Amino acid sequence: MPARTPILASNVADKLIALGTQIRAHRKALRVSAASAAEATGMSRVTLHRIENGEPSVTMGAYLNFMEVLGMNFGIIKPNDLPAGAEHKGWIPARIRIADYPQLKQLTWQVHGTDELTPVEALNIYERNWRHVDEQALATHERELIDALRLGFSKGNELV
């Protein structure tokens, strides 16, 4: 049974349709039949057809697997291709090392038994204790982390 179609914003749906159209055009330009492409990816022809129609219920892995077989690049920027100094700007790490952020380290003096926090835990600590943060002493990378955490996890009640 196929996955249920998620509810998408219209611009996201349009992007998926455009991606499917590009995939189909590339497959046709290579003169690869749908049956051959499906066999090469280990997917059914029906899944291939759904990818080429830009259906959102198809997994991202299926899209990428099919694109790989066709030799297509998804357009993901590799860390080596980023401009100098931009490798972490706006990114939120999965685990935040307390020692890497001096102000966070001062705020977490009572935390024992761990050297890392989840992004939500870090944001909560910054928000609860913002009055104790020396904003002039914030390093650039710590300010960027706080901004990314606020944008990613704050629900409009920003204290930071």
DSSP file (Angstrom, degrees, kcal/mol; ACC not computed):
  #  RESIDUE AA STRUCTURE BP1 BP2  ACC     N-H-->O    O-->H-N    N-H-->O    O-->H-N    TCO  KAPPA ALPHA  PHI   PSI    X-CA   Y-CA   Z-CA
    1    1 A M              0   0    0      0, 0.0     3,-0.1     0, 0.0     0, 0.0   0.000 360.0 360.0 360.0 128.4    0.0    0.0    0.0
    2    2 A P        -     0   0    0      0, 0.0     3,-0.1     0, 0.0    56,-0.1  -0.255 360.0 -95.3 -67.8 156.1    1.5    3.4   -1.0
    3    3 A A        -     0   0    0     54,-0.3     2,-0.2     1,-0.1    54,-0.1  -0.304  45.9 -96.4 -66.6 153.1    2.3    6.0    1.7
    4    4 A R        -     0   0    0      1,-0.1    -1,-0.1    -3,-0.1     0, 0.0  -0.479  42.2-107.6 -70.1 142.0   -0.3    8.7    2.3
    5    5 A T        -     0   0    0     -2,-0.2    -1,-0.1    -3,-0.1    52,-0.1  -0.571  35.1-130.8 -72.8 123.9    0.4   11.9    0.5
    6    6 A P        -     0   0    0      0, 0.0     2,-0.5     0, 0.0    51,-0.1  -0.363  24.8-102.4 -72.0 156.2    1.6   14.6    2.9
    7    7 A I        -     0   0    0     -2,-0.1     2,-0.3    49,-0.0     0, 0.0  -0.680  48.8-172.8 -78.9 127.0    0.0   18.0    2.9
    8    8 A L        -     0   0    0     -2,-0.5     2,-0.1    -3,-0.0    -3,-0.0  -0.880  29.1-108.4-123.4 151.9    2.3   20.4    1.1
    9    9 A A    >>  -     0   0    0     -2,-0.3     4,-2.3     1,-0.1     3,-0.5  -0.480  40.3-113.2 -68.0 150.5    2.5   24.1    0.4
   10   10 A S  H 3> S+     0   0    0      1,-0.2     4,-2.3     2,-0.2     5,-0.1   0.858 116.2  53.5 -60.5 -36.1    1.7   24.9   -3.2
   11   11 A N  H 3> S+     0   0    0      2,-0.2     4,-1.6     1,-0.2    -1,-0.2   0.849 109.0  49.5 -68.9 -31.3    5.3   26.1   -3.9
   12   12 A V  H <> S+     0   0    0     -3,-0.5     4,-2.1     2,-0.2    -2,-0.2   0.916 110.4  49.9 -70.1 -43.1    6.7   22.8   -2.5
   13   13 A A  H  X S+     0   0    0     -4,-2.3     4,-2.2     1,-0.2    -2,-0.2   0.897 109.4  52.5 -60.7 -40.4    4.3   20.8   -4.7
   14   14 A D  H  X S+     0   0    0     -4,-2.3     4,-2.4    -5,-0.2    -1,-0.2   0.879 107.8  51.5 -63.2 -37.8    5.4   22.9   -7.7
   15   15 A K  H  X S+     0   0    0     -4,-1.6     4,-2.5     2,-0.2    -1,-0.2   0.893 109.3  49.7 -67.3 -39.2    9.0   22.1   -7.0
   16   16 A L  H  X S+     0   0    0     -4,-2.1     4,-2.7     2,-0.2    -2,-0.2   0.909 111.1  49.2 -65.2 -40.9    8.4   18.4   -6.7
   17   17 A I  H  X S+     0   0    0     -4,-2.2     4,-2.4     2,-0.2    -2,-0.2   0.919 111.6  49.5 -63.4 -42.8    6.5   18.5  -10.1
   18   18 A A  H  X S+     0   0    0     -4,-2.4     4,-2.3     2,-0.2    -2,-0.2   0.902 111.0  49.9 -63.1 -40.6    9.4   20.4  -11.6
   19   19 A L  H  X S+     0   0    0     -4,-2.5     4,-2.5     2,-0.2    -2,-0.2   0.933 111.1  48.7 -63.1 -45.6   11.9   17.9  -10.2
   20   20 A G  H  X S+     0   0    0     -4,-2.7     4,-2.5     1,-0.2    -2,-0.2   0.894 110.8  51.1 -60.2 -40.7    9.9   15.0  -11.6
   21   21 A T  H  X S+     0   0    0     -4,-2.4     4,-2.6     2,-0.2    -1,-0.2   0.904 110.7  48.3 -64.2 -41.8    9.7   16.7  -15.0
   22   22 A Q  H  X S+     0   0    0     -4,-2.3     4,-2.4     2,-0.2    -2,-0.2   0.899 111.0  50.8 -65.4 -40.5   13.4   17.2  -15.1
   23   23 A I  H  X S+     0   0    0     -4,-2.5     4,-2.5     2,-0.2    -2,-0.2   0.938 112.3  46.5 -62.3 -46.4   14.0   13.6  -14.1
   24   24 A R  H  X S+     0   0    0     -4,-2.5     4,-2.6     1,-0.2     5,-0.2   0.927 112.3  50.1 -62.0 -45.7   11.7   12.4  -16.9
   25   25 A A  H  X S+     0   0    0     -4,-2.6     4,-2.4     1,-0.2    -1,-0.2   0.894 111.7  48.6 -61.2 -40.1   13.3   14.7  -19.5
   26   26 A H  H  X S+     0   0    0     -4,-2.4     4,-1.8     2,-0.2    -1,-0.2   0.919 110.9  50.0 -66.8 -42.6   16.8   13.5  -18.5
   27   27 A R  H  <>S+     0   0    0     -4,-2.5     5,-2.3     1,-0.2     4,-0.3   0.922 113.5  46.2 -60.9 -43.4   15.8    9.9  -18.7
   28   28 A K  H ><5S+     0   0    0     -4,-2.6     3,-1.1     1,-0.2    -1,-0.2   0.883 108.5  55.1 -67.7 -37.8   14.2   10.5  -22.2
   29   29 A A  H 3<5S+     0   0    0     -4,-2.4    -1,-0.2     1,-0.3    -2,-0.2   0.841 108.8  48.8 -64.1 -31.6   17.3   12.4  -23.3
   30   30 A L  T 3<5S-     0   0    0     -4,-1.8    -1,-0.3    -5,-0.1    -2,-0.2   0.532 112.2-126.1 -81.7  -6.1   19.4    9.4  -22.4
   31   31 A R  T < 5 +     0   0    0     -3,-1.1     2,-0.5    -4,-0.3    -3,-0.2   0.894  55.9 153.1  58.9  43.8   17.0    7.2  -24.3
   32   32 A V      < -     0   0    0     -5,-2.3    -1,-0.2     4,-0.0    -2,-0.1  -0.902  41.4-129.4-102.7 126.6   16.4    5.0  -21.3
   33   33 A S     >  -     0   0    0     -2,-0.5     4,-2.5     1,-0.1     5,-0.2  -0.338  17.5-118.3 -71.9 157.1   13.1    3.2  -21.1
   34   34 A A  H  > S+     0   0    0      1,-0.2     4,-2.6     2,-0.2     5,-0.2   0.887 115.7  52.5 -61.9 -39.4   11.0    3.4  -18.0
   35   35 A A  H  > S+     0   0    0      2,-0.2     4,-2.3     1,-0.2    -1,-0.2   0.917 110.8  46.3 -64.5 -43.3   11.2   -0.4  -17.6
   36   36 A S  H  > S+     0   0    0      2,-0.2     4,-2.4     1,-0.2    -2,-0.2   0.910 113.8  48.3 -65.6 -42.4   15.0   -0.3  -17.9
   37   37 A A  H  X S+     0   0    0     -4,-2.5     4,-1.6     2,-0.2     6,-0.2   0.917 112.0  49.3 -64.2 -43.2   15.3    2.5  -15.4
   38   38 A A  H  X>S+     0   0    0     -4,-2.6     5,-1.9     1,-0.2     4,-1.2   0.913 112.0  48.6 -62.6 -42.5   13.0    0.9  -13.0
   39   39 A E  H  <5S+     0   0    0     -4,-2.3     3,-0.3     1,-0.2    -1,-0.2   0.903 109.1  53.2 -64.2 -41.0   14.9   -2.4  -13.2
   40   40 A A  H  <5S+     0   0    0     -4,-2.4    -1,-0.2     1,-0.2    -2,-0.2   0.815 114.7  41.3 -65.2 -30.7   18.3   -0.6  -12.7
   41   41 A T  H  <5S-     0   0    0     -4,-1.6    -1,-0.2    -5,-0.2    -2,-0.2   0.601 108.7-120.7 -92.3 -12.5   17.0    1.1   -9.5
   42   42 A G  T  <5S+     0   0    0     -4,-1.2     2,-0.2    -3,-0.3    -3,-0.2   0.707  74.1 120.7  78.6  19.2   15.2   -1.9   -8.1
   43   43 A M      < -     0   0    0     -5,-1.9    -1,-0.3    -6,-0.2    -2,-0.2  -0.690  67.2-101.7-110.2 165.6   11.9    0.0   -8.1
   44   44 A S     >  -     0   0    0     -2,-0.2     4,-2.0     1,-0.1     5,-0.1  -0.446  28.4-116.3 -80.5 160.6    8.7   -0.7   -9.9
   45   45 A R  H  > S+     0   0    0      1,-0.2     4,-2.5     2,-0.2     5,-0.1   0.827 117.2  59.2 -64.0 -30.7    7.6    1.1  -13.0
   46   46 A V  H  > S+     0   0    0      2,-0.2     4,-2.3     1,-0.2    -1,-0.2   0.921 105.3  47.5 -64.8 -43.7    4.7    2.5  -11.0
   47   47 A T  H  > S+     0   0    0      2,-0.2     4,-2.4     1,-0.2    -2,-0.2   0.915 111.5  51.2 -63.2 -42.2    7.1    4.1   -8.5
   48   48 A L  H  X S+     0   0    0     -4,-2.0     4,-2.5     1,-0.2    -2,-0.2   0.920 109.6  50.0 -59.1 -44.5    9.2    5.5  -11.4
   49   49 A H  H  X S+     0   0    0     -4,-2.5     4,-1.1     1,-0.2    -1,-0.2   0.898 110.2  50.5 -61.6 -40.8    6.0    7.0  -12.9
   50   50 A R  H  <>S+     0   0    0     -4,-2.3     5,-2.4     2,-0.2     4,-0.3   0.875 109.6  50.8 -66.8 -36.9    5.1    8.6   -9.5
   51   51 A I  H ><5S+     0   0    0     -4,-2.4     3,-1.7     1,-0.2    -2,-0.2   0.939 108.8  50.9 -63.1 -46.5    8.6   10.1   -9.2
   52   52 A E  H 3<5S+     0   0    0     -4,-2.5    -1,-0.2     1,-0.3    -2,-0.2   0.705 109.1  52.1 -68.0 -18.2    8.3   11.6  -12.7
   53   53 A N  T 3<5S-     0   0    0     -4,-1.1    -1,-0.3    -5,-0.2    -2,-0.2   0.455 114.5-119.2 -92.3  -2.9    5.0   13.1  -11.8
   54   54 A G  T < 5 +     0   0    0     -3,-1.7    -3,-0.2    -4,-0.3   -37,-0.2   0.834  44.8 178.0  73.1  33.2    6.5   14.6   -8.7
   55   55 A E    > < -     0   0    0     -5,-2.4     3,-1.1     1,-0.1    -1,-0.2  -0.542  25.1-147.2 -73.8 130.7    4.3   12.8   -6.2
   56   56 A P  T 3  S+     0   0    0      0, 0.0    -1,-0.1     0, 0.0     4,-0.1   0.639  89.1  71.4 -74.8 -14.1    5.2   13.7   -2.6
   57   57 A S  T 3  S+     0   0    0    -54,-0.1   -54,-0.3    -7,-0.1     2,-0.3   0.637  76.9  94.8 -78.8 -11.4    4.4   10.3   -1.1
   58   58 A V  S <  S-     0   0    0     -3,-1.1     5,-0.0    -8,-0.1   -11,-0.0  -0.613  88.1-106.8 -76.9 137.5    7.4    8.7   -2.8
   59   59 A T     >  -     0   0    0     -2,-0.3     4,-1.8     1,-0.1     3,-0.3  -0.239  15.3-123.4 -66.4 153.1   10.4    8.7   -0.4
   60   60 A M  H  > S+     0   0    0      1,-0.2     4,-2.7     2,-0.2     5,-0.2   0.851 113.0  60.5 -62.3 -34.0   13.3   11.0   -0.9
   61   61 A G  H  > S+     0   0    0      1,-0.2     4,-2.6     2,-0.2    -1,-0.2   0.881 102.7  50.5 -61.5 -38.4   15.5    8.0   -1.1
   62   62 A A  H  > S+     0   0    0     -3,-0.3     4,-2.3     2,-0.2    -1,-0.2   0.916 110.5  49.3 -66.3 -42.8   13.7    6.7   -4.1
   63   63 A Y  H  X S+     0   0    0     -4,-1.8     4,-2.4     1,-0.2    -2,-0.2   0.957 115.3  43.5 -57.9 -50.8   14.0   10.1   -5.8
   64   64 A L  H  X S+     0   0    0     -4,-2.7     4,-2.3     1,-0.2    -2,-0.2   0.867 111.5  53.8 -66.7 -36.8   17.8   10.2   -5.1
   65   65 A N  H  X S+     0   0    0     -4,-2.6     4,-1.9    -5,-0.2    -1,-0.2   0.925 111.5  45.6 -62.5 -44.4   18.3    6.5   -6.1
   66   66 A F  H  X S+     0   0    0     -4,-2.3     4,-1.6     1,-0.2    -2,-0.2   0.901 112.2  51.0 -65.9 -41.2   16.6    7.1   -9.4
   67   67 A M  H  <>S+     0   0    0     -4,-2.4     5,-3.2     1,-0.2     4,-0.4   0.884 108.1  53.3 -64.0 -37.3   18.6   10.3  -10.0
   68   68 A E  H ><5S+     0   0    0     -4,-2.3     3,-1.2     1,-0.2    -1,-0.2   0.914 106.1  52.4 -63.1 -43.4   21.8    8.5   -9.2
   69   69 A V  H 3<5S+     0   0    0     -4,-1.9    -1,-0.2     1,-0.3    -2,-0.2   0.861 111.4  47.4 -61.2 -35.2   21.1    5.8  -11.8
   70   70 A L  T 3<5S-     0   0    0     -4,-1.6    -1,-0.3    -5,-0.1    -2,-0.2   0.496 116.5-115.9 -84.1  -3.1   20.5    8.5  -14.4
   71   71 A G  T < 5 +     0   0    0     -3,-1.2     2,-0.3    -4,-0.4    -3,-0.2   0.778  63.2 151.8  75.5  26.1   23.8   10.3  -13.4
   72   72 A M      < -     0   0    0     -5,-3.2     2,-0.5    -6,-0.1    -1,-0.2  -0.657  41.2-135.8 -92.8 147.9   21.9   13.4  -12.1
   73   73 A N        -     0   0    0     -2,-0.3    -5,-0.0     1,-0.1    -9,-0.0  -0.874   3.2-149.0-101.1 132.5   23.2   15.7   -9.4
   74   74 A F        -     0   0    0     -2,-0.5    -1,-0.1     2,-0.1    -2,-0.0   0.697  40.5-116.2 -74.6 -19.0   20.7   16.8   -6.8
   75   75 A G        +     0   0    0      1,-0.3     2,-0.3    -3,-0.0    -1,-0.0   0.678  56.1 158.7  92.6  18.8   22.5   20.1   -6.3
   76   76 A I        -     0   0    0      1,-0.1     2,-0.5     0, 0.0    -1,-0.3  -0.612  42.6-123.9 -76.6 133.1   23.5   19.6   -2.7
   77   77 A I        -     0   0    0     -2,-0.3    -1,-0.1     2,-0.0     5,-0.1  -0.662  22.3-139.2 -79.9 123.9   26.5   21.8   -1.8
   78   78 A K    >>  -     0   0    0     -2,-0.5     3,-2.1     1,-0.1     4,-0.5  -0.537  22.7-112.6 -78.8 149.2   29.3   19.8   -0.5
   79   79 A P  G >4 S+     0   0    0      0, 0.0     3,-1.0     0, 0.0    -1,-0.1   0.818 117.5  57.9 -52.5 -33.1   31.2   21.3    2.5
   80   80 A N  G 34 S+     0   0    0      1,-0.2     7,-0.0     7,-0.0    -3,-0.0   0.726 102.2  55.6 -69.7 -20.5   34.3   21.8    0.3
   81   81 A D  G <4 S+     0   0    0     -3,-2.1    -1,-0.2     2,-0.1     3,-0.1   0.510  84.9 104.1 -90.7  -5.2   32.3   24.0   -2.1
   82   82 A L  S << S-     0   0    0     -3,-1.0     5,-0.1    -4,-0.5     3,-0.1  -0.450  82.1-101.1 -75.4 148.8   31.2   26.4    0.6
   83   83 A P    >   -     0   0    0      0, 0.0     3,-2.2     0, 0.0     4,-0.3  -0.314  54.9 -79.4 -63.2 154.4   32.8   29.9    0.8
   84   84 A A  T 3  S+     0   0    0      1,-0.3    -3,-0.0     2,-0.1     0, 0.0  -0.292 118.2  14.5 -57.1 133.5   35.4   30.3    3.5
   85   85 A G  T 3  S+     0   0    0     -3,-0.1     3,-0.3     1,-0.1    -1,-0.3   0.354 105.3  91.1  85.0  -6.2   33.8   30.8    6.9
   86   86 A A    <   +     0   0    0     -3,-2.2    -2,-0.1     1,-0.2     3,-0.1   0.392  50.3 102.1-100.9   3.2   30.4   29.8    5.7
   87   87 A E  S    S+     0   0    0     -4,-0.3    -1,-0.2     1,-0.2    -3,-0.1   0.771  97.7  20.1 -63.2 -25.7   30.6   26.1    6.6
   88   88 A H  S >  S+     0   0    0     -3,-0.3     3,-2.1     2,-0.0    -1,-0.2   0.488  87.0 126.2-119.7  -5.6   28.6   26.4    9.8
   89   89 A K  T 3  S-     0   0    0      1,-0.3     3,-0.1    -4,-0.2    56,-0.1  -0.364  89.6  -0.2 -62.7 122.2   26.6   29.6    9.4
   90   90 A G  T 3  S+     0   0    0      1,-0.3     2,-0.3    -2,-0.2    -1,-0.3   0.407 103.7 123.5  82.5  -2.6   22.9   28.9    9.9
   91   91 A W    <   -     0   0    0     -3,-2.1    -1,-0.3     0, 0.0    57,-0.1  -0.686  50.9-149.2 -93.0 145.4   23.5   25.2   10.6
   92   92 A I        -     0   0    0     -2,-0.3     4,-0.0    56,-0.1    -3,-0.0  -0.961  16.7-135.4-113.5 118.3   22.3   23.6   13.7
   93   93 A P        -     0   0    0      0, 0.0     3,-0.1     0, 0.0    -5,-0.0  -0.350  15.0-125.3 -69.4 154.3   24.4   20.7   14.9
   94   94 A A  S    S+     0   0    0      1,-0.2     2,-0.4    24,-0.1    -2,-0.0   0.873 101.1  22.7 -66.4 -37.2   22.7   17.5   16.1
   95   95 A R  S    S-     0   0    0     23,-0.2     2,-0.6    24,-0.1    -1,-0.2  -0.995  79.1-143.1-130.5 137.6   24.5   17.7   19.4
   96   96 A I  E     -A  117   0A   0     21,-3.3    21,-2.0    -2,-0.4     2,-0.5  -0.893  13.0-139.0-107.0 116.0   26.0   20.9   20.8
   97   97 A R  E >   -A  116   0A   0     -2,-0.6     3,-1.2    19,-0.2     4,-0.3  -0.615   7.2-150.1 -74.6 120.6   29.3   20.6   22.6
   98   98 A I  G >  S+     0   0    0     17,-2.4     3,-1.6    -2,-0.5     7,-0.4   0.877  93.5  60.1 -58.8 -40.6   29.2   22.8   25.7
   99   99 A A  G 3  S+     0   0    0     16,-0.5    -1,-0.3     1,-0.3    17,-0.1   0.721  95.7  63.2 -64.0 -21.5   32.9   23.4   25.7
  100  100 A D  G <  S+     0   0    0     -3,-1.2    -1,-0.3     1,-0.2    -2,-0.2   0.601 100.3  55.4 -78.9 -10.8   32.7   24.9   22.2
  101  101 A Y    <>  -     0   0    0     -3,-1.6     4,-2.5    -4,-0.3    -1,-0.2  -0.895  67.8-163.3-129.9 100.5   30.6   27.9   23.3
  102  102 A P  H  > S+     0   0    0      0, 0.0     4,-1.9     0, 0.0    -1,-0.1   0.855  90.3  46.7 -55.5 -44.1   32.0   29.9   26.2
  103  103 A Q  H  > S+     0   0    0      1,-0.2     4,-1.8     2,-0.2     5,-0.1   0.905 113.1  49.6 -67.6 -39.3   28.8   31.7   27.2
  104  104 A L  H  > S+     0   0    0      1,-0.2     4,-1.4     2,-0.2    -1,-0.2   0.891 107.6  55.6 -63.6 -38.9   26.8   28.4   27.1
  105  105 A K  H  < S+     0   0    0     -4,-2.5     3,-0.3    -7,-0.4    -1,-0.2   0.898 107.8  48.4 -61.0 -41.1   29.6   26.8   29.3
  106  106 A Q  H >< S+     0   0    0     -4,-1.9     3,-0.8     1,-0.2    -1,-0.2   0.861 111.4  50.5 -66.6 -35.2   29.1   29.5   31.9
  107  107 A L  H 3< S+     0   0    0     -4,-1.8     3,-0.3     1,-0.2    -1,-0.2   0.708 108.1  53.4 -75.6 -19.5   25.3   29.0   31.9
  108  108 A T  T ><  +     0   0    0     -4,-1.4     3,-1.7    -3,-0.3    -1,-0.2  -0.021  63.8 124.8-107.7  30.9   25.6   25.3   32.3
  109  109 A W  T <  S+     0   0    0     -3,-0.8    -1,-0.2     1,-0.3    -2,-0.1   0.790  76.7  52.4 -58.7 -27.1   27.7   25.2   35.4
  110  110 A Q  T 3  S+     0   0    0     -3,-0.3     2,-0.5     2,-0.0    -1,-0.3   0.524  84.7 102.1 -88.7  -5.6   25.1   23.0   37.1
  111  111 A V    <   +     0   0    0     -3,-1.7     2,-0.3     2,-0.0     3,-0.1  -0.690  51.3 178.6 -83.3 122.7   24.9   20.4   34.3
  112  112 A H        +     0   0    0     -2,-0.5     3,-0.1     1,-0.1    -2,-0.0  -0.919  51.8  30.7-124.5 149.7   26.8   17.3   35.2
  113  113 A G  S    S+     0   0    0     -2,-0.3     2,-0.3     1,-0.1    -1,-0.1   0.470 103.8  71.3  88.9   2.3   27.3   14.0   33.4
  114  114 A T        -     0   0    0     -3,-0.1    -1,-0.1     1,-0.1     3,-0.0  -0.998  49.0-167.5-148.9 148.1   27.2   15.3   29.9
  115  115 A D  S    S+     0   0    0     -2,-0.3   -17,-2.4    -3,-0.1   -16,-0.5   0.418  78.4  55.0-107.6  -3.8   29.4   17.4   27.6
  116  116 A E  E     -A   97   0A   0    -19,-0.2     2,-0.3   -18,-0.1   -19,-0.2  -0.923  60.3-161.7-133.5 155.2   26.8   17.9   24.9
  117  117 A L  E     -A   96   0A   0    -21,-2.0   -21,-3.3    -2,-0.3    -2,-0.0  -0.910  27.6-110.4-128.1 157.0   23.2   19.2   24.7
  118  118 A T     >  -     0   0    0     -2,-0.3     4,-2.4   -23,-0.2     5,-0.2  -0.496  39.6-107.6 -75.8 160.1   20.5   18.8   22.1
  119  119 A P  H  > S+     0   0    0      0, 0.0     4,-2.5     0, 0.0     5,-0.2   0.891 120.9  50.7 -56.9 -40.0   19.7   22.0   20.2
  120  120 A V  H  > S+     0   0    0      2,-0.2     4,-2.5     1,-0.2     5,-0.2   0.908 109.7  50.1 -66.5 -41.2   16.4   22.4   22.1
  121  121 A E  H  > S+     0   0    0      2,-0.2     4,-2.2     1,-0.2    -1,-0.2   0.920 111.4  49.2 -61.5 -43.4   18.1   22.0   25.5
  122  122 A A  H  X S+     0   0    0     -4,-2.4     4,-2.6     2,-0.2    -2,-0.2   0.926 111.2  48.6 -63.0 -45.2   20.7   24.6   24.5
  123  123 A L  H  X S+     0   0    0     -4,-2.5     4,-2.9     1,-0.2     5,-0.2   0.921 110.5  51.7 -61.6 -43.2   18.1   27.1   23.3
  124  124 A N  H  X S+     0   0    0     -4,-2.5     4,-2.6     2,-0.2    -1,-0.2   0.894 110.4  48.6 -60.9 -40.0   16.1   26.6   26.5
  125  125 A I  H  X S+     0   0    0     -4,-2.2     4,-1.9     2,-0.2    -2,-0.2   0.931 112.6  47.8 -66.2 -45.0   19.3   27.3   28.6
  126  126 A Y  H  < S+     0   0    0     -4,-2.6     4,-0.4     1,-0.2    -2,-0.2   0.938 115.1  45.8 -59.7 -45.7   20.1   30.4   26.6
  127  127 A E  H >< S+     0   0    0     -4,-2.9     3,-0.8     1,-0.2     4,-0.2   0.919 113.9  46.8 -66.5 -44.2   16.5   31.7   26.9
  128  128 A R  H 3< S+     0   0    0     -4,-2.6    -1,-0.2     1,-0.2     3,-0.2   0.834 124.9  31.7 -66.1 -31.5   16.1   31.0   30.6
  129  129 A N  T >< S+     0   0    0     -4,-1.9     3,-2.4    -5,-0.2     4,-0.3   0.133  76.6 122.2-115.0  19.9   19.5   32.5   31.5
  130  130 A W  G X   +     0   0    0     -3,-0.8     3,-1.8    -4,-0.4    -1,-0.1   0.812  68.3  66.5 -56.7 -32.1   19.8   35.3   28.9
  131  131 A R  G 3  S+     0   0    0      1,-0.3    -1,-0.3    -4,-0.2    -2,-0.1   0.718 100.6  51.5 -62.9 -18.9   20.1   38.0   31.6
  132  132 A H  G <  S+     0   0    0     -3,-2.4     2,-0.4     2,-0.1    -1,-0.3   0.454  86.8 105.0 -96.0  -2.1   23.5   36.4   32.6
  133  133 A V    <   -     0   0    0     -3,-1.8     2,-1.1    -4,-0.3     3,-0.1  -0.653  67.3-139.7 -83.8 131.4   24.9   36.4   29.0
  134  134 A D    >   -     0   0    0     -2,-0.4     3,-1.1     1,-0.2     4,-0.5  -0.779  17.0-168.4 -87.8  97.8   27.6   38.9   28.3
  135  135 A E  G >  S+     0   0    0     -2,-1.1     3,-0.8     1,-0.3    -1,-0.2   0.803  83.8  57.3 -61.8 -30.5   26.5   39.9   24.8
  136  136 A Q  G 3  S+     0   0    0      1,-0.2    -1,-0.3    -3,-0.1    -2,-0.1   0.804 106.4  50.4 -69.2 -27.9   29.7   41.8   24.1
  137  137 A A  G <  S+     0   0    0     -3,-1.1     2,-0.3     2,-0.1    -1,-0.2   0.468  80.6 121.4 -90.1  -2.0   31.7   38.7   24.8
  138  138 A L    <   -     0   0    0     -3,-0.8     2,-0.1    -4,-0.5    -3,-0.0  -0.453  61.2-133.2 -65.0 124.5   29.7   36.4   22.5
  139  139 A A     >  -     0   0    0     -2,-0.3     4,-2.4     1,-0.1     3,-0.3  -0.406  22.2-111.4 -71.5 156.0   32.0   34.9   19.9
  140  140 A T  H  > S+     0   0    0      1,-0.2     4,-2.5     2,-0.2     5,-0.2   0.907 117.7  50.8 -57.0 -45.2   30.7   35.1   16.3
  141  141 A H  H  > S+     0   0    0      1,-0.2     4,-1.7     2,-0.2    -1,-0.2   0.829 110.9  49.2 -66.2 -30.2   30.2   31.3   16.1
  142  142 A E  H  > S+     0   0    0     -3,-0.3     4,-2.5     2,-0.2    -1,-0.2   0.890 110.3  50.0 -75.0 -38.5   28.2   31.3   19.3
  143  143 A R  H  X S+     0   0    0     -4,-2.4     4,-2.6     2,-0.2    -2,-0.2   0.912 111.0  50.2 -62.4 -42.5   26.0   34.3   18.1
  144  144 A E  H  X S+     0   0    0     -4,-2.5     4,-2.4    -5,-0.2    -1,-0.2   0.884 109.9  50.7 -64.1 -38.3   25.4   32.3   14.8
  145  145 A L  H  X S+     0   0    0     -4,-1.7     4,-2.9     2,-0.2     5,-0.2   0.942 110.8  48.2 -62.9 -47.1   24.4   29.2   16.8
  146  146 A I  H  X S+     0   0    0     -4,-2.5     4,-2.7     1,-0.2    -2,-0.2   0.922 112.4  48.8 -60.2 -44.6   22.0   31.2   19.0
  147  147 A D  H  X S+     0   0    0     -4,-2.6     4,-2.5     2,-0.2    -1,-0.2   0.914 112.9  47.6 -61.5 -43.1   20.4   32.8   15.9
  148  148 A A  H  X S+     0   0    0     -4,-2.4     4,-2.5     2,-0.2    -2,-0.2   0.907 112.8  48.8 -65.6 -41.4   20.1   29.4   14.1
  149  149 A L  H  X>S+     0   0    0     -4,-2.9     4,-2.8     2,-0.2     5,-0.7   0.916 111.8  49.5 -63.2 -43.2   18.6   27.9   17.3
  150  150 A R  H  X5S+     0   0    0     -4,-2.7     4,-1.5    -5,-0.2     6,-0.2   0.927 114.6  44.0 -62.4 -45.5   16.1   30.8   17.6
  151  151 A L  H  <5S+     0   0    0     -4,-2.5    -1,-0.2    -5,-0.2    -2,-0.2   0.882 120.4  41.6 -66.7 -37.7   15.1   30.5   14.0
  152  152 A G  H  <5S+     0   0    0     -4,-2.5    -2,-0.2    -5,-0.2    -1,-0.2   0.824 132.0  13.4 -81.0 -32.0   14.8   26.8   14.0
  153  153 A F  H  <5S+     0   0    0     -4,-2.8    -3,-0.2    -5,-0.2    -2,-0.2   0.606  90.8 105.3-126.1 -16.0   13.2   26.1   17.4
  154  154 A S     << -     0   0    0     -4,-1.5     4,-0.1    -5,-0.7   -34,-0.0  -0.468  54.1-150.8 -73.9 142.3   11.7   29.3   18.9
  155  155 A K        -     0   0    0     -2,-0.2    -1,-0.1     2,-0.1    -4,-0.1  -0.179  61.0 -76.5-106.9  39.7    7.9   29.5   18.7
  156  156 A G  S    S+     0   0    0     -6,-0.2     2,-0.5     1,-0.1    -2,-0.1   0.347 113.1 100.4  87.9  -7.7    7.6   33.3   18.5
  157  157 A N        +     0   0    0      2,-0.0     2,-0.3     0, 0.0    -2,-0.1  -0.451  55.0 174.1-106.1  58.0    8.3   33.8   22.3
  158  158 A E        +     0   0    0     -2,-0.5    -8,-0.0     1,-0.2    -4,-0.0  -0.494  21.7 167.0 -74.9 125.8   11.9   34.8   21.8
  159  159 A L              0   0    0     -2,-0.3    -1,-0.2     1,-0.1    -2,-0.0   0.593 360.0 360.0-103.8 -21.1   13.7   35.9   24.9
  160  160 A V              0   0    0    -14,-0.1    -1,-0.1   -37,-0.0    -2,-0.1   0.439 360.0 360.0 -83.7 360.0   17.2   35.7   23.3
